[in-house]
Amino acid sequence: MKLNKKLLATGVLAASLFTGQALGAVSADEAAKLGDSLTPMGAEKAGNGGAIPAWTGGMTTPPAGYKGDGIYVNPFPNEQAEFVIDQSNVDQYADKLSPGQVAMIKQYPDYKIPVYPTHRTAVYPKAVMDETVANATKVDLIQNGNGLGNYESATPFPIPQNGLEAIWNHITRYRGGSVQRNVGQVTPTANGAYSVVKFQDELTWRTYLSDYKPGEDDNVLFYFKQAITAPARLAGNVLLVHETIDQVKEPRRAWIYNAGQRRVRRAPQVAYDGPGTAADGMRTSDNFDMFNGAPDRYNWELLGKKEMYIPYNSYKLVDRSLSYDKIVKAGHINQDLTRYELHRVWHVRATLKDGERHVYAQRDFYIDEDSWQAAIIDHYDGRGELWRVAEAHGMQFYDQDVPWYALETLYDLLSGRYLALGLTNEENNPYSFGVERQSRDYTPAALRRAGTR
């Protein structure tokens, strides 16, 4: 499928083409809509008069059966799909699907999209939402959009004026102040054979360090550590990242501890289209978390809002009764276990700047209005052909007021292979929120301590 290289004639709200000026903050009158006609995060409070209900505060009460142990039970266990989109009716629903979703349905006869009732479960902690409202009138884009002025935490642009602001909302969104998770990643062959790479990830926002000092290391958004725990040939290797905000001014700081060599080295390749960790070439570094890192290689267009069927409330995919064999199939995950709902999304298009290099020449982002999480991203190659389709199966971590991903998938339409990241069904202690970390836990010297084989 060819990408459209022409700017859309209608629906373009703004293009992120900067000449050095500061952009971002909205007027007090505009910001007054937050908490009124808009949610504190900037979504439309009202429903659409049909399948999309009004936002009434999100899901803040865990369902019966949840034991507070990080094993998330399905709050909608008895709901059935209202209809299923497949090859027999995909053209009827194509206006509410991405080109990538349509391509997946047409390529795989057993790929389907089961559509369930919509629940607007997304909500953040009150302190995060309050800071987001405050950000609306003070945070701006600086350094040609590569940095954030007057920014400390939370979502910077609840009322985005251009595509780059919407992308910054995804990049900076709250995922728990300090969290550890144990997850699996698979890259099945075309016939479905796979092995699991297991990670222990840690993610701590700078402002959540126990020894946090305002103004210290203030170009860092968060600290990230990823240790491979299986298979044995990779176990003990550890990645450490200091995620800088303005990565043009100060590139991402990254180090790798190699357990076999027992040495720490800088890792400048952990950026842009450098290879993803233990991903068998199936994702780039900036495919992690759907998209991460510096946005400077692309022009960004905000193409407006639309209603789409996106993965949502995907609790079936974390069901502890399921083995990975029940989820991982040839060509794609088991779509019988997925759940899609109709939600409003922001459509953002990224096109590679002249003179810049990246394996993806264009990316189309579909970002959930309630959470600012990218739900679907279509990736195009340098020839303008649709290449990879990313879907994030989101869910609300209802005991933490954190929207996040149950599972990320990245499908390669050309090779027939895919990557799935975030599997927890067979993992012990899948999520631990509120872990206490200090700045010394995220130093290169700490890698050796974490990298014992």
C-alpha positions in Angstrom: 0.0 0.0 0.0 1.4 3.4 -1.0 1.7 6.3 1.4 0.1 9.6 0.4 2.9 12.1 0.1 0.5 15.1 -0.3 -0.8 17.1 2.6 -4.4 16.3 3.3 -6.7 18.9 1.9 -8.8 19.0 5.0 -8.4 18.1 8.7 -4.9 19.5 9.1 -4.9 21.4 12.4 -1.3 22.3 12.3 2.1 21.2 11.1 5.1 21.1 13.4 7.5 23.2 11.3 9.6 25.3 13.6 11.8 28.2 13.0 13.1 28.5 16.6 10.1 30.1 18.2 8.5 28.8 21.4 5.1 27.2 20.9 2.7 25.3 23.1 1.0 27.1 26.0 -2.6 28.0 25.4 -4.6 30.9 26.8 -6.3 30.8 30.2 -9.7 30.9 28.5 -8.8 27.9 26.4 -7.3 26.0 29.4 -10.6 26.7 31.4 -12.2 23.9 29.3 -10.1 21.4 31.1 -12.3 19.8 33.7 -15.4 21.3 32.1 -16.1 20.3 28.5 -12.7 18.5 28.4 -11.3 16.0 30.9 -8.3 17.1 32.9 -6.2 15.3 30.3 -7.8 17.1 27.4 -10.2 14.5 26.0 -13.8 15.4 25.1 -15.9 14.6 28.2 -19.1 14.0 26.2 -19.8 10.8 24.3 -20.7 10.7 20.6 -24.4 9.9 21.1 -23.8 6.3 20.2 -21.2 3.7 21.1 -18.7 6.1 22.9 -20.0 7.0 26.3 -19.2 10.2 28.3 -16.1 10.1 30.5 -17.2 9.9 34.1 -13.9 9.7 35.9 -12.4 6.4 34.6 -12.1 3.1 36.5 -10.7 3.8 39.9 -12.1 0.9 41.9 -10.6 -2.6 41.4 -13.1 -5.3 40.5 -14.1 -8.0 42.8 -11.5 -10.7 42.8 -8.5 -8.5 42.5 -6.1 -9.3 45.4 -3.8 -6.3 45.1 -0.9 -8.5 43.9 -0.3 -7.1 40.4 -2.3 -9.9 38.8 -5.0 -8.0 37.0 -8.4 -9.7 36.7 -10.8 -8.8 34.0 -13.5 -6.3 35.2 -15.7 -7.2 32.3 -15.6 -11.0 32.3 -19.2 -11.6 31.0 -19.2 -9.2 28.1 -19.3 -10.6 24.6 -18.2 -9.1 21.3 -21.0 -7.1 19.7 -19.6 -8.0 16.2 -16.4 -9.1 14.5 -14.6 -7.5 11.6 -12.9 -9.9 9.3 -12.4 -10.4 5.5 -16.1 -10.7 4.9 -17.0 -7.2 6.1 -13.7 -5.2 6.4 -14.7 -2.8 3.7 -17.8 -1.8 5.6 -15.7 -0.7 8.6 -12.5 0.5 6.9 -13.2 4.1 7.7 -12.8 3.3 11.4 -9.6 1.2 11.0 -6.1 2.1 10.1 -4.7 1.1 6.7 -2.5 -1.3 8.6 -5.4 -3.0 10.4 -7.1 -3.4 7.0 -3.9 -4.9 5.5 -3.6 -7.4 8.4 -7.2 -8.6 7.9 -6.7 -8.9 4.1 -3.4 -10.7 4.5 -4.4 -13.2 7.2 -7.8 -15.1 6.8 -7.9 -15.8 10.5 -7.1 -12.2 11.6 -10.2 -10.6 13.1 -11.1 -7.6 15.1 -13.7 -8.5 17.8 -15.5 -5.3 18.8 -16.8 -4.9 22.4 -18.8 -2.2 24.2 -16.7 0.9 24.9 -15.6 1.7 28.4 -13.7 4.9 29.0 -11.6 3.4 31.9 -8.5 5.6 31.5 -7.7 7.8 34.5 -4.5 9.2 36.1 -3.7 10.1 39.7 -5.3 13.4 40.7 -1.9 15.0 41.2 -0.9 14.1 37.6 -4.1 15.4 36.2 -3.8 18.6 38.3 -0.3 19.2 37.0 -1.5 18.5 33.4 -4.1 21.2 33.8 -1.4 23.6 35.1 0.9 22.7 32.2 -1.6 23.9 29.6 -0.8 27.6 30.2 2.9 27.3 31.0 4.7 24.6 29.0 6.0 25.4 25.6 8.1 23.8 22.9 11.7 25.1 22.7 14.8 24.3 20.6 12.8 23.8 17.4 10.5 21.4 19.3 13.2 19.2 20.7 12.8 20.5 24.2 10.1 21.4 26.7 10.2 24.8 28.4 8.8 25.3 31.9 8.2 21.5 32.2 8.6 19.4 35.4 6.2 16.4 35.1 2.9 15.1 33.8 1.4 15.6 30.3 2.7 18.9 28.9 0.1 19.7 26.2 -3.5 18.6 27.1 -4.8 20.9 24.4 -2.3 20.2 21.6 -1.8 22.8 18.8 0.3 20.6 16.5 1.5 17.1 15.9 4.7 17.4 17.8 2.9 18.4 21.0 0.6 15.4 20.7 3.7 13.1 20.4 5.3 14.7 23.4 2.2 13.8 25.3 2.7 10.2 24.4 6.4 10.3 25.2 6.0 11.9 28.6 2.8 10.2 29.8 2.7 8.9 33.4 3.3 5.2 33.7 3.6 5.0 37.5 6.3 7.0 39.3 8.6 4.1 39.8 7.8 0.6 38.6 9.4 -2.7 38.0 8.0 -5.4 35.7 8.9 -8.9 34.5 7.8 -9.5 31.0 8.5 -11.7 28.0 9.2 -10.9 24.3 8.8 -13.2 21.4 9.6 -13.0 17.7 7.9 -16.0 16.1 9.1 -17.4 12.7 6.6 -17.4 9.9 5.4 -20.9 10.9 4.8 -19.8 14.5 7.9 -21.3 16.2 9.3 -19.0 19.0 11.4 -18.8 22.1 10.9 -16.3 24.9 13.3 -13.6 25.9 12.6 -12.5 29.5 13.3 -9.0 30.8 13.2 -7.4 34.2 12.5 -3.7 33.5 12.7 -0.7 35.8 11.4 2.7 35.0 11.7 5.6 37.5 10.8 9.2 36.7 13.5 11.7 37.9 11.0 13.4 40.2 10.2 10.0 41.9 13.8 9.3 42.9 14.0 9.1 46.7 16.9 11.6 46.6 15.3 13.8 44.0 16.5 17.4 44.0 14.7 20.1 41.9 16.9 21.4 39.1 19.4 18.5 39.3 19.8 16.6 36.0 16.7 18.4 34.8 17.1 17.4 31.2 16.3 13.8 32.2 12.8 12.6 32.0 13.3 9.1 33.5 15.8 6.4 34.2 15.3 2.9 32.7 17.1 -0.3 33.4 16.5 -3.6 31.5 18.1 -6.8 32.5 17.7 -10.0 30.5 16.9 -12.9 32.7 16.4 -15.7 30.0 17.5 -17.5 27.9 20.8 -18.5 29.5 22.9 -17.3 26.5 21.6 -13.7 27.0 21.0 -13.7 30.8 22.9 -11.1 32.7 23.1 -8.5 29.9 21.8 -5.2 31.2 20.8 -2.0 29.4 20.8 1.4 31.3 19.2 4.5 29.8 19.0 8.1 31.1 16.2 9.3 28.9 17.0 13.0 28.2 14.2 15.3 27.1 16.1 17.4 24.5 18.1 14.6 22.8 19.6 17.0 20.2 21.1 19.1 22.9 22.1 16.1 24.9 21.8 12.7 23.3 20.2 9.9 25.2 22.7 8.4 27.7 22.8 4.7 27.3 25.2 1.9 28.5 25.2 -1.9 28.1 26.7 -4.4 30.5 27.8 -7.5 28.7 27.8 -10.4 31.1 30.1 -12.5 28.9 32.8 -9.8 28.7 32.0 -8.4 32.2 32.3 -4.9 31.0 30.2 -1.8 30.7 30.3 0.2 27.5 28.4 3.2 26.0 25.6 2.3 23.7 24.9 5.1 21.2 23.1 2.7 18.9 20.2 2.5 21.4 18.3 5.3 19.6 16.3 6.0 16.5 16.4 3.0 14.2 19.2 1.1 16.0 18.3 -2.5 16.6 15.9 -3.3 19.5 17.2 -5.5 22.3 17.2 -9.2 21.5 14.5 -8.5 18.9 15.9 -10.5 16.0 15.7 -7.4 13.8 12.0 -7.2 14.3 11.9 -3.7 15.9 14.0 -0.6 16.1 15.0 1.1 19.4 12.3 3.7 18.9 9.6 1.1 18.4 9.8 0.3 22.1 6.7 1.6 24.0 5.3 2.1 20.5 7.5 5.2 20.0 10.2 6.7 22.2 13.1 9.1 22.0 14.0 12.2 20.0 11.4 13.4 17.5 13.8 15.6 15.5 14.2 13.4 12.4 10.5 13.8 11.4 8.1 16.5 10.4 4.9 16.1 12.4 1.3 16.9 11.3 -1.8 16.9 13.4 -4.5 15.6 11.1 -7.3 15.9 13.6 -9.5 13.4 15.5 -11.4 10.4 14.4 -13.3 7.5 15.8 -11.5 4.1 15.5 -11.6 0.6 16.7 -8.5 0.2 18.8 -7.3 -2.4 21.3 -8.6 -1.5 24.7 -9.3 -3.0 28.1 -7.2 -6.0 27.0 -7.4 -8.0 30.2 -7.8 -11.3 28.5 -4.2 -11.0 27.3 -2.9 -11.0 30.9 -5.1 -13.9 32.1 -2.9 -16.2 34.2 -4.8 -19.3 33.0 -3.3 -18.8 29.5 0.1 -20.1 28.5 2.1 -18.3 25.9 1.3 -21.1 23.5 -2.3 -20.0 23.6 -1.4 -16.4 22.7 1.5 -16.7 20.3 0.4 -18.0 16.8 1.8 -18.0 13.3 1.5 -14.5 11.7 -0.1 -12.8 14.6 -1.3 -13.2 18.2 -4.5 -15.1 18.9 -7.1 -12.5 18.0 -9.8 -14.5 19.8 -8.2 -13.1 23.0 -8.2 -9.5 21.9 -10.7 -6.8 22.6 -11.3 -3.7 20.5 -13.5 -0.7 21.3 -14.6 2.4 19.5 -12.7 5.4 20.8 -11.7 8.8 19.6 -8.0 9.1 18.6 -5.7 11.9 17.5 -4.2 11.1 14.1 -0.6 12.3 13.8 1.6 11.8 10.7 5.3 11.8 10.9 7.3 12.2 7.6 11.0 11.9 7.4 12.8 15.3 7.0 14.9 15.9 3.9 18.4 14.9 4.6 17.6 12.7 7.6 17.8 8.9 7.7 15.5 6.3 9.2 14.2 3.0 8.0 10.7 4.3 8.4 9.9 7.1 5.9 6.5 7.7 7.3 4.6 6.8 10.5 0.9 7.3 11.1 0.1 7.5 14.8 -3.4 6.9 16.3 -3.3 8.2 19.9 -6.1 7.5 22.4 -7.6 10.8 23.6 -8.2 9.7 27.2 -4.7 8.4 27.9 -2.4 9.9 25.3 -1.1 6.4 24.6 -0.4 5.5 21.0 -2.8 2.6 20.2 -1.9 1.9 16.6 1.1 3.0 14.4 1.4 2.3 10.7 5.0 2.3 9.4 6.0 2.9 5.8 9.3 2.2 4.1 11.4 4.4 1.9 9.5 3.2 -1.2 6.2 4.4 0.3 5.0 0.9 1.0 3.1 -0.1 4.2 5.6 -2.2 6.0 4.9 -2.7 9.7 1.8 -2.4 11.8 2.0 -1.8 15.6 -0.9 -2.4 17.9 -0.8 -1.7 21.6 -3.3 -3.7 23.6 -4.0 -1.2 26.4 -5.5 -1.7 29.8 -6.1 0.3 33.0 -4.0 -0.7 36.0 -6.9 0.1 38.2 -5.2 0.0 41.6 -2.6 2.5 40.4 -4.6 4.9 38.2 -2.2 4.1 35.4 -3.2 3.4 31.8 -0.5 1.3 30.1 0.0 -1.7 27.8 -0.9 -5.3 28.4 1.0 -6.2 25.2 2.7 -4.5 22.3 2.7 -6.1 18.9 4.6 -5.1 15.8 3.6 -7.0 12.6 5.9 -7.2 9.5 3.7 -7.4 6.5 6.6 -8.3 4.2 8.2 -11.1 6.2 5.1 -12.5 7.8 6.8 -12.3 11.2 6.0 -10.2 14.2 7.2 -9.2 17.6 5.1 -9.3 20.8 6.5 -7.6 23.9 5.0 -7.4 27.4 3.9 -11.0 28.0 3.3 -11.6 31.7 1.0 -14.7 31.9 3.9 -17.1 32.9 5.9 -14.5 34.9 6.2 -14.1 38.6 5.6 -10.7 40.1 4.7 -9.1 36.7 4.2 -5.6 38.0 5.5 -3.8 41.1 4.6 -0.2 41.5 6.1 2.2 44.0 9.5 0.7 44.2 12.0 2.9 45.9 15.0 3.9 43.9 17.9 6.4 44.3 20.0 8.1 41.6 22.9 5.7 42.4 20.7 2.8 41.3 20.9 4.2 37.7 24.7 4.7 37.3 27.0 2.7 35.0 28.6 1.3 38.1 25.2 -0.2 39.1 25.1 -2.2 35.9 27.7 -4.7 37.2 25.7 -5.2 40.4 22.6 -5.9 38.2 24.4 -8.1 35.7 25.3 -11.2 37.6 24.8 -14.3 35.5 
